[in-house]
Amino acid sequence: MRLEGQIAIVTGAGQGIGRAIAKTLAGEGAAVVVNDIDLDKASKVADEIKAQGGKALPIKADVSKRDEVNNLVKETLASFQKVDILVNNAGIAKLTPSLELDEEQWDSTIDTNLKGQFLCSQAVARHMVEQKRGKIINITSLAAHTGTPGLLAYSASKGGVVQLTKVLAVEWGKHNITVNAVSPGLTITELVKSVFKERPDVFEGVERIPLKRPATPEDIANAVLFLASPESDYISGQVIAVDGGALSVHPRMVRPLD
């Protein structure tokens, strides 16, 4: 029970990676605020946590809107009096060729994936500064490190998250707040499955992953758990790729040498 007595907010926790993160943190003793733009999904995850003996509170909020973010933090403090851990997971993605990408899709992607992480981090950090400690974990993507056709807005937003992580780690370290990021590789979630319907060729990339499989949401959640736990107290400003070794493969290699 590495997180016993701690309070965590997980955004975008109604499904996929966020759901796995919320359940993993709760399994280690944290009381988890399950945030999602869809309250029904958030409530379902909260019920799953409670059924396993954990503590959870579902709260609806659109992370791209400051007023809703402020209310998310306000409700969390009203229920639990503090926030120890923030996991910025909420995100959206849609495959669109760059020449067809319209301003509305660009704005919505940047607002949710990048602006949302800034707004949540800033709102929570104001309270972490007062309590003189806290852990913020941002979810980015391998798309932040490589050029992925059809994911210009998503890649730009996740690249921004990498720099957001580094700058906040530098600014807030004096308050004993650590800020790190987890960069998932190919992970089987509902969002990814929807992308595969449009681009089934993406599955061909599995052959280039040294561990020969995609990640599960639980693989990502375990990395977040480490960064949320006391074992990572002296780690800040880092981006941990959870990708089965994919980033280590030379671009011209079809597969690692046998």
C-alpha positions as CSV (number, residue, x, y, z in Angstrom):
1,M,0.0,0.0,0.0
2,R,2.6,2.5,-1.2
3,L,0.0,5.3,-1.5
4,E,-2.1,4.8,1.6
5,G,-3.6,8.1,2.8
6,Q,-2.9,10.0,-0.4
7,I,-5.3,11.7,-2.7
8,A,-4.9,11.4,-6.5
9,I,-6.7,13.1,-9.4
10,V,-6.6,11.2,-12.7
11,T,-8.0,13.0,-15.7
12,G,-9.6,11.2,-18.6
13,A,-10.0,8.2,-16.3
14,G,-13.3,6.9,-17.8
15,Q,-11.6,4.3,-20.0
16,G,-8.3,3.0,-21.4
17,I,-5.0,4.1,-19.9
18,G,-6.7,6.5,-17.5
19,R,-9.0,3.8,-16.1
20,A,-6.0,1.5,-15.6
21,I,-4.1,4.3,-13.8
22,A,-7.0,5.1,-11.5
23,K,-7.5,1.4,-10.5
24,T,-3.8,0.9,-10.0
25,L,-3.4,3.9,-7.7
26,A,-6.5,2.9,-5.8
27,G,-5.1,-0.6,-5.4
28,E,-2.1,0.9,-3.7
29,G,-4.2,2.8,-1.2
30,A,-4.9,6.2,-2.8
31,A,-8.3,7.7,-2.8
32,V,-8.8,8.6,-6.4
33,V,-10.8,11.3,-8.0
34,V,-11.9,9.8,-11.3
35,N,-12.3,12.7,-13.8
36,D,-13.8,12.4,-17.2
37,I,-15.8,14.6,-19.6
38,D,-18.3,11.7,-19.6
39,L,-19.7,11.4,-16.0
40,D,-21.3,8.0,-16.7
41,K,-17.9,6.5,-17.6
42,A,-16.2,8.1,-14.6
43,S,-18.9,6.8,-12.3
44,K,-18.5,3.3,-13.7
45,V,-14.8,3.3,-13.0
46,A,-15.3,4.7,-9.5
47,D,-17.8,1.9,-8.8
48,E,-15.2,-0.6,-10.0
49,I,-12.7,0.8,-7.5
50,K,-15.2,0.8,-4.7
51,A,-16.2,-2.8,-5.4
52,Q,-12.5,-3.7,-4.9
53,G,-12.4,-2.0,-1.5
54,G,-10.9,1.3,-2.7
55,K,-12.0,4.9,-2.4
56,A,-13.1,6.9,-5.4
57,L,-15.0,10.0,-6.4
58,P,-16.2,10.6,-9.9
59,I,-16.2,14.2,-11.1
60,K,-17.1,15.5,-14.5
61,A,-14.9,18.2,-16.0
62,D,-13.6,19.3,-19.4
63,V,-9.9,19.9,-18.8
64,S,-9.7,22.4,-21.6
65,K,-11.9,24.9,-19.7
66,R,-10.4,26.8,-16.8
67,D,-13.7,27.1,-14.8
68,E,-14.4,23.4,-15.0
69,V,-10.8,22.6,-13.9
70,N,-11.0,24.9,-11.0
71,N,-14.3,23.3,-10.0
72,L,-12.6,19.8,-10.2
73,V,-9.9,20.9,-7.8
74,K,-12.5,22.7,-5.6
75,E,-14.6,19.5,-5.3
76,T,-11.6,17.4,-4.6
77,L,-10.5,19.6,-1.8
78,A,-14.0,19.8,-0.4
79,S,-14.1,16.0,-0.2
80,F,-10.5,15.2,0.7
81,Q,-8.9,18.4,1.9
82,K,-5.7,17.9,-0.2
83,V,-4.2,16.7,-3.4
84,D,-1.0,14.7,-3.4
85,I,-0.9,13.3,-6.9
86,L,-2.1,14.6,-10.3
87,V,-2.1,12.4,-13.4
88,N,-2.7,14.4,-16.5
89,N,-4.1,11.7,-18.8
90,A,-7.0,13.3,-20.7
91,G,-6.4,13.4,-24.4
92,I,-7.9,13.1,-27.9
93,A,-6.6,12.0,-31.3
94,K,-7.9,11.7,-34.8
95,L,-6.0,10.6,-37.9
96,T,-6.1,13.4,-40.5
97,P,-3.6,14.3,-43.3
98,S,-2.0,17.6,-42.6
99,L,-3.3,19.2,-45.7
100,E,-6.8,18.3,-44.6
101,L,-6.5,19.3,-40.9
102,D,-8.8,22.2,-40.1
103,E,-8.5,24.8,-37.5
104,E,-11.3,23.4,-35.3
105,Q,-9.6,20.0,-35.0
106,W,-6.2,21.6,-34.4
107,D,-7.6,23.8,-31.6
108,S,-9.6,21.1,-29.9
109,T,-6.6,18.7,-29.9
110,I,-4.2,21.3,-28.6
111,D,-6.7,22.6,-26.0
112,T,-7.4,19.2,-24.6
113,N,-4.0,17.6,-24.8
114,L,-1.7,20.5,-23.9
115,K,-3.7,23.4,-22.5
116,G,-5.6,20.9,-20.4
117,Q,-2.5,19.6,-18.8
118,F,-1.3,23.2,-18.1
119,L,-4.6,24.2,-16.5
120,C,-4.8,21.2,-14.3
121,S,-1.2,21.4,-13.3
122,Q,-1.4,25.1,-12.4
123,A,-4.7,24.7,-10.4
124,V,-3.4,21.7,-8.4
125,A,0.1,23.1,-7.9
126,R,-1.2,26.2,-6.1
127,H,-2.3,23.8,-3.3
128,M,0.8,21.6,-3.6
129,V,2.9,24.7,-3.0
130,E,1.0,25.3,0.3
131,Q,1.5,21.8,1.5
132,K,5.1,21.8,0.3
133,R,5.0,18.6,-1.7
134,G,3.3,16.9,-4.6
135,K,3.7,14.7,-7.6
136,I,2.5,15.5,-11.1
137,I,2.7,12.9,-13.9
138,N,1.9,13.9,-17.4
139,I,0.9,11.4,-20.1
140,T,2.6,12.2,-23.4
141,S,3.3,9.8,-26.3
142,L,5.9,8.3,-28.6
143,A,4.3,10.7,-31.2
144,A,6.1,13.5,-29.2
145,H,9.5,12.0,-30.3
146,T,8.8,10.8,-33.8
147,G,7.1,11.9,-37.0
148,T,3.7,10.1,-37.2
149,P,1.8,10.7,-40.5
150,G,-1.8,11.8,-39.9
151,L,-1.2,12.9,-36.3
152,L,0.2,16.4,-36.7
153,A,-2.0,18.1,-34.1
154,Y,-1.7,15.2,-31.7
155,S,2.1,15.0,-32.1
156,A,2.5,18.8,-31.6
157,S,0.4,18.7,-28.5
158,K,2.3,15.8,-27.0
159,G,5.6,17.4,-27.9
160,G,4.4,20.4,-26.0
161,V,3.7,18.2,-23.0
162,V,7.3,17.1,-22.9
163,Q,8.5,20.8,-22.6
164,L,5.7,21.6,-20.1
165,T,7.0,18.8,-18.0
166,K,10.6,20.0,-18.0
167,V,9.8,23.7,-17.3
168,L,7.4,22.9,-14.5
169,A,9.9,20.5,-12.9
170,V,12.5,23.3,-12.9
171,E,10.1,26.0,-11.6
172,W,8.4,23.9,-8.9
173,G,11.2,21.8,-7.6
174,K,11.9,24.3,-4.9
175,H,8.4,23.5,-3.5
176,N,9.2,19.8,-3.3
177,I,6.9,19.1,-6.3
178,T,8.1,16.6,-8.8
179,V,6.9,16.7,-12.4
180,N,7.5,13.8,-14.8
181,A,6.0,12.3,-17.8
182,V,5.2,8.8,-19.2
183,S,5.4,8.3,-22.9
184,P,3.4,5.3,-23.9
185,G,4.2,3.3,-27.0
186,L,1.6,1.4,-29.0
187,T,-1.1,0.6,-26.4
188,I,-4.3,-1.3,-27.0
189,T,-7.1,1.0,-25.9
190,E,-10.5,1.9,-27.3
191,L,-9.0,5.0,-28.8
192,V,-6.2,3.1,-30.6
193,K,-8.7,0.5,-31.8
194,S,-10.7,3.3,-33.4
195,V,-7.5,4.5,-35.2
196,F,-6.8,0.9,-36.4
197,K,-10.1,0.8,-38.1
198,E,-8.9,3.6,-40.4
199,R,-5.3,2.5,-40.5
200,P,-4.9,-1.3,-40.0
201,D,-1.3,-1.0,-41.3
202,V,-0.4,0.5,-37.9
203,F,-0.4,-3.0,-36.5
204,E,2.6,-3.8,-38.7
205,G,4.7,-1.7,-36.3
206,V,4.4,-4.4,-33.7
207,E,7.1,-6.4,-35.6
208,R,9.6,-3.5,-34.8
209,I,8.9,-3.6,-31.1
210,P,11.7,-5.6,-29.4
211,L,9.3,-7.1,-26.9
212,K,7.1,-8.2,-29.8
213,R,3.8,-6.9,-28.4
214,P,1.8,-3.7,-27.8
215,A,1.6,-2.3,-24.3
216,T,-1.5,-2.9,-22.1
217,P,-3.0,0.0,-20.2
218,E,-1.7,-1.7,-17.1
219,D,1.9,-1.5,-18.4
220,I,1.5,2.3,-18.5
221,A,-0.2,2.4,-15.1
222,N,2.7,0.7,-13.5
223,A,5.1,3.3,-14.6
224,V,2.8,6.0,-13.3
225,L,2.6,4.2,-10.0
226,F,6.4,4.3,-9.7
227,L,6.4,8.0,-10.4
228,A,3.6,8.6,-7.9
229,S,5.3,6.5,-5.2
230,P,8.1,7.5,-2.7
231,E,10.6,5.4,-4.7
232,S,10.7,8.3,-7.2
233,D,11.1,11.2,-4.8
234,Y,14.4,12.3,-6.4
235,I,13.2,12.0,-10.0
236,S,11.9,15.1,-11.7
237,G,11.8,16.5,-15.2
238,Q,12.0,13.1,-16.8
239,V,10.1,11.5,-19.6
240,I,9.9,7.7,-19.3
241,A,9.1,5.8,-22.5
242,V,7.0,2.7,-21.9
243,D,7.3,1.3,-25.4
244,G,8.8,-2.2,-25.3
245,G,12.1,-0.8,-26.6
246,A,10.6,0.7,-29.7
247,L,12.5,4.0,-29.6
248,S,15.8,2.2,-29.4
249,V,15.3,0.5,-32.8
250,H,17.2,2.0,-35.7
251,P,14.7,3.5,-38.2
252,R,16.0,1.2,-41.0
253,M,15.7,-2.0,-39.1
254,V,12.7,-4.1,-39.8
255,R,13.3,-6.0,-36.6
256,P,16.0,-6.4,-34.0
257,L,18.8,-8.8,-34.8
258,D,18.1,-12.4,-33.7
